[in-house]
Amino acid sequence: MIHKPPIDELAEKIGSKYELCVVASKRARQIMEQAQNQGTTENLDINKPLSSAAQEIYDGKLVSTND
């Protein structure tokens, strides 16, 4: 579960909690795939993909588009 950054703040940045779930899960999957392709899956235990995605959203590095 994500505690930092707060989910309500993340949802405000994206638009809704539903959209937050979709965007964060897609990005987390991308992060996992990149780690598997690079052979660095042991780093996933330290930095959880969903937490990394949430931090990217909070930092403004990841935004939602209507695709």
URGIRA-V706660 format. One record per backbone hydrogen bond with DSSP energy under -0.5 kcal/mol. CO is the residue of the C=O (numbers start at 1). NH is the residue of the N-H. Records with the same first field share a line. If there is no record, write none. Layout:
CO->NH, NH
This chain:
1->3
6->10
7->11
8->12
9->13
10->14
11->15
16->20
17->21
18->22
19->23
20->24
21->25
22->26
23->27
24->28
25->29
26->30
27->31
28->32
29->33
30->34
31->35
32->36
33->37
34->38
35->39, 40
40->43
41->44
42->45
43->46, 47
46->48
48->52
49->53
50->54
51->55
52->56
53->57
54->58
55->59
56->61, 62
57->60
65->67
